[in-house]
Amino acid sequence: MHKYVGAEPSGKTFNELTLNSKSQPHNPMINAGAIMCGALLKSETLDASARFDYVMKQWRECAGQEKVGFDNAVYLSERQTADRNFALAYFMREKKAFPPGVDLLDALEFYFQCCSIEITTRAMSIVAATLANGGNCPLTGQQVFKPNHVKNCLSLMSSCGMYDFSGEFAFRVGIPAKSGVSGAIMLVVPNVAGFAIWSPRLDELGNSVRGVHFCRKLVENFKFHTFDSTLGLLDQRIDPRRNLYESRLSGVVAFCFAAAEGDVGEMRRLVAKGVSPDQADYDGRTALHLAASEGKLEAVKYLLDLQVNRAGLDRWGNTALDDARRQGHQDVAALLAES
């Protein structure tokens, strides 16, 4: 496909008469790219009616066999108000963008049909969930798309899916999404969930006003932004990927292991992510206990610089100093014994 369609945001409105430097539509998410994709889809193996049946079958499989329909009124409206789409198609033909043998009018007719597919918000959310699940429909267990194709699709949704608002949306929300001029927005949180929103009033860029507002509120409450993992454990928003205890304990365990290995660099990284250096494991043993037991002098110095509690007791009543003396680490014991 990418011999004929690019993978870059256009920086233009969705129906702009423009191609990239290779005379390709900038990406599949704008009108020119969608027309080109329609021209490519099964064009050499199926006739027009069979091609559309194939598309409808794919939608139904993505939607877990929910009802997917066709709105004839929308189809007629699309044909009657298609001056810009005809202009785009003729512009692409002039630039020799189409593969050999493409019938321009057939390609447009197929595009108008695809623009008239009707689906409920519930079914669209299942489509989004199928994409979130690597192309496997969570309701039926059917592998509708190859995972590698889903990865490519989500990458393009991240950079191009919200028309000329895509960069701002990636910055503020950070979730792969695709909007449509019907007022729908489909959100895909990989390996977590799919969402569908429908609210028809659009902004000047063609996106649902309330839909975009919902997306912003969603990431205010949940760790769904692509780069939320960089914020560390101090971020108190909900992370559906992990429960509260898993999130908390994973940081403590990792910090204690780093201390036992004397890996001060990793300890610094975990503290920066919000791990408390004073937290203990189930046995009440802190990172200081483990660093002292293993004789990791630099790790002990780092922990003391953080002013951790050097008098903390584990479940057997031992301090870090007791551990250092018992294991014969005299340099560590001397450091811990200093007032």
N, C-alpha and C positions, 0 to 999 in steps of 0.2 A: 504493500500500500504506500509506503513512504518513498517509492520512486515517483509518486504522483501527488502526495500530500505531505506538507512539512510538519514540524513539531514545535514551532515557536509561536508565542503570542504575537498577534498582528499589531497591537497598539492602535487598532482602528475599530470602528463600530462593526457589529457582526455581519452587516451586509454591504460593507465598503467594496468598491470596485478596485481591488488591489491584489497583487500576487507577490510572492517573495522573489529573490534574485534569480531563482531557478525556474521562474514562471510556474510555481506551484501555489495552490492555496496555502496560507500560512499554517493552518492546523485543521483537524477534522471537526472542531467545535463551532466553527462559523459557517455561514451559509455556503460559501464557495467550497469549503472542505467537505461539507455534507453532501452537496451535489456531486462532487468528485467521488466520494465513497460510494454513493448510490450507483454511479456509473461503473464502478469496479466490482461491486458485489455480485458474485456468481454470474457475471455477464457473459462468460464464454460457455457456461454449462446449462443454464436454465433460461426458459423464455420469460417474458415479463410477468405473467400471472404466477408462475412457479417461484419466481424471485420474491414476490411480495408474500406468498404463502410461507416461504422460508423465513422471512423477517418476522412474520406473525408467530410462527412456531418458536423462534428464538425468544421473543418477548414472553410467550406463555411459559416456556421452560424457566426463564429467569424469574418469573413471578410465581413460581410454584403452582402452575396450572390455574391461577386466578383468572377471572374473565378479562380478556383483552379484546377491545372492539375497534370499530372503524366508524368515524363520524363523517358521513357523506356531505353534510352541510359545510364542514370545515374544508373538506377536499375541494368542493366547488368554489368556495371563497378563495382558497389558496390559488387556484387556477386563474380566477378572474382578477386577482390583485397581484400578479406575479411579475410585473414589469422589471423590478430590480433583479429577481432571480433569473429571468430570461437574459437580462443584460450581463449578469455574472457569467452565465453559461456561454454566451456568444463571445464575451471577453476572453474566457479561458480557451475557447476554440480558436480564436484569433491568435493567441499566444502559443498554440499547439500544446496545451497542457494535458489534454485528454489522451489516453492510449489509442492506438489505431483501431478503427472500426466502431467507435462509439457513436450511437445515434443520439444526437443532442436532445431531440424532443422526447425520445423514450426515457432518457436519463432524467429529464425534468419531470416527466409524468410520474416516474417511480419516486422521485423526491417528494412531490406533492402528496402522493399516497402515504409515504412514511411520516410526513408531517401531520397526517390526519388520524393517526392511531390514537385510540382512546383507552385510558387506563385509570383506575382509581388510585387514591393516595395510598391505601393499604397495599395494593399490588405493587406500586412503585417502591414502597419501603422494602418489599421482599426482593425486588430487583437490586436495590442498594445493598441489602444484606447478602445477596448472592455475590456481588462484587467484593464486599467486605470479607467474605468467606473464601476468597481465592477462586471464584467462579463456580463454587459448589453451592447449589441451592439448599439452604438450611431446612426447608420444609420437606423437600422430596429426596435429598441426598444425591441428586443428579449433578454430574460435573458438566455444566453448561459451557463454560469457557476454560481454556487452558490458563493455569496460573500466571504464566509469563505474559499472556495477552492482557490479563487483568492488571498486572503491574504496569504495562505500557499505558493502558487506559486510565488508570488512576494518576499516573504521572501527568498526562495531558489534562485531566480534570483539574489537577492542582494548579497548573500554570495557565490554563486557557478556558476553564469551564464556566466562568462567570462573566463572559463577554469582556468589556473594557474595564471591568471592576476586578478582574482576576488577581492582579498584583496586590491591591488593597485587601481583598478577601483573604489571600494567602497570609498577609501580614497580620490581620486582625483576628482571623478565625483559624486558619492553618489546617483545614480539613478538605480533602478532595471533594469537589462539588460540581454539579451541572445544573444550570438554571435554564428555563425556557420561557418564551413570551406568553405562555398560558398562565404564568404566575406560579409555576412549580419550581421547587429546588430539591434536588436529590443530593444527600450527604452520605459519604462513605467513610467510616472510621475503620481502617483495616484491622481485621481479626477481632473486632469488637461488635459493631452494629451498623445498620443502615437506617437512614431517616428519609422521610419524604414530607415536604411541606407544600401546601397549596394555598396561596392567597393572591388573587388576581391583580390587585393594584400594583403597577410597576413604577419604578423610578425612571429617570431619564436615560439610564443605560440598559433598560429592559429587564431588570431583576425585580423580583417581588420585594416590596418595601418591608412588609412584616416578616417575610421569610428571612431576609438578611438580618433583621432585628433579632429574630429567634436564634439564628446561628451565633450571633454575638453573645446573647444571654447564655446559650448552651456552654460555650467555652469559659464563661465566667464561673460556672459551677462545676464543670468536669474537666479533667486533664485530657482533652482530646486534640489540642494543637499538636502539630507534627513535632515541635521542638520543646514540648513541656517537660520532657525528661531531663532537660538541662537545668531545671529550676530547683531540683533537689527535694529533700524531705521537709523543708520549711514551707513548701507550698501546701496549704491546707485544703485545696479543692479535692473533690472526689475523683479517685482513679478506679473505674470499674474493672480494670485489668487485674487489680490486686486488692485484697482486703486490707483492713487497717493493720492487723497483726503481721501479715506477710510483709507489708511495706516497712513497718518499724523494725522487725526482727532481722530482715535481710541486711539492713544497714549496720545494725549492731554486730551481727555475725561477721560481716565483711571487715569491719573495723578491728574486731578482736583478732581475726586471722592475720590482718596486715601487721598488727602490733606484735604478734607472736613470730612473724617472719622478719620483723625489723624494717618493714617497707614504709618508711616515713613519707615518701612521695604519695603513696596510695592513701595513707592516713590523712594527709593534708587535703587530698581530693575529696575524701568522704566527709571531712569536717566542713569543707566548702559547700557540700551538697546538703548539709543540715544534720548530719549524724552527731549526736551528743557524745563526746569522748568519755563521759562519766557513766554511760549506760552499761548495765551488766547483763550477762546471760542468765540462763535458768538457775545456775549454781551460784549466782551472785558474783561471778568472777568478771572483773572489768578488763579493759585493754591493758591497764597498768599491771594487774596481776599476771597476765600472760606474757607481757614484755619482760617483766622481772623474772618470771620462771625460766624464760628462754635466754636470759642474759643479753637482751637487746638494748644496749646502753643508749644508742641514739634515739630509739623509740621512747625509752623512759625519759630522756631529757626533753623530748618534744612534748610528751604528756605533762610533765611537770611545768613546762613553760605555759601550757594551757591552764595551769592551776587546777588540775583534777584533784579529787579527794584521795590523798595518799594513805589515809587511815581507814578506807573502806574495807569491810569484812566480807569474805565469801561465806557460803553456807556452813563451812567447817570452822569459822572463826579466825581465818588467817588473813593477814594483810599482805600487800605486795612485798613489803620488807621481809616478812616471814618466808615468803616463797623464794626470794632472792638468796637468803641465808641458807635455806634448806637445800637449794640446788648448787650452792658453792660459788655464786656469782658475786664476789666481794666488791668489785667496782660498782656494780648496780646497788648493792646493799649500802655501801658508803654514801652514795648519792641520795638514796631514799632516807637514810638516817639523818641527813643534814636538816637542821631546823629551818 
